[in-house]
Amino acid sequence: KNTSINLSPTIMEINSDELIELVRFAIDNNFWITYQAIFNTFGKEYRIGWYKDFDLFPKDIDKIEADLNKIIAFKDIYRQIGNSKEQIKTMIEYFKDPGKSYDIECNAGKTDIGIDNVGNLLLCFNLKPVGNLISNKIDELFYSQIADDLRHEIKGCSRECKLLNCVFPFED
């Protein structure tokens, strides 16, 4: 099976002027790119209305919408954009009304995993790590009893993570 590099920028105020440039960079370097909309800080208690006073939440929503519409158009030309058109359209809705709820099934720990900055394997960014990849093989961790227990915990989760890439399928 082939391995690829996937850039996963989070759309937020500090990079809101670079979204199109990031697509071009990924295409020029034969990388995938999969955007994520900024959300309440991982690992912290969810706070209703967090985006109202969060400095990293984008301020120029019209520009975000225009750039995301360009990215949707790029999907017809470039296969390296991993977000589905449906997810990008939902991101536009989200940035316009970040308090809106979405009825989307979470697939964390089934189709997507995360690795933090110290090598911990995460099935969900809001849960404890399964183990560390520096001292363990990924398949040993992914199929471990700890991972199974965390998947069970994920099934019962009521947290609304909205637009995470572990909710929307990755397109190829």
Secondary structure, DSSP 4 states (H G I P E B T S, - for coil): -----EE-PEE-GGGTT-HHHHHHHHHHTT-EE--EE--SPTTS---TTGGGS-TTS-S-HHHHHHHHHHHHHHHTT-TTB-S-HHHHHHHHHHHH-TT--------BTTTB-EE-TT-EEESSTTS--SEETTTS-HHHHHTSHHHHHHHHHHHT-----TT-TTTSPPP-
